[in-house]
Amino acid sequence: MKQSTEKPWVVLRKVEGDITAEMLCEALRNADIPCEIKRSMLASGLGAHSVSLTGNQATLLVPPEKLAEAEAVLEAIDFEPGEE
């Protein structure tokens, strides 16, 4: 059985809407911080990634060793959860 050598990613933030998640993830990538988005079942099931649906949350994931750096990037762009 093949074992994965990849480290699990950690949650950076949960944000409302895929558009916000995409913008924040792009800011992190521009700072050389890998970022992935885990979309809600609501958006995934409906295929509604570009619209704002009530309760549509997306989760930003980063490597554990980049967590503090990623938080600093979000702080530098003055992003606070729930501040949309």
Steps between C-alpha positions, in 0.01 A plus 500: 500500500635840400519755779465870429798717590299819455419701810133571560395857440347710777204735505595865466151653483141425413353776288161576354486432130729359238589838352651618828683169536643525147622856558666416832655182365646695207649756742663214691635342182644837398687494832638154411272324746327191360125517549208270430130564529259245644160597371176444686270219395243766416718661233645172379163331472339786315810590300446856617856617551460856378182603677441601857272250665392536859700254707754438225830469684840418361801394704852623425767235560877554524797283593554500879845654470350796310211571739657795686622653175156459342330664800743792464406539133129515584573749777705715260209522259275582796277195467301393801247215492146625455613836367360467149 
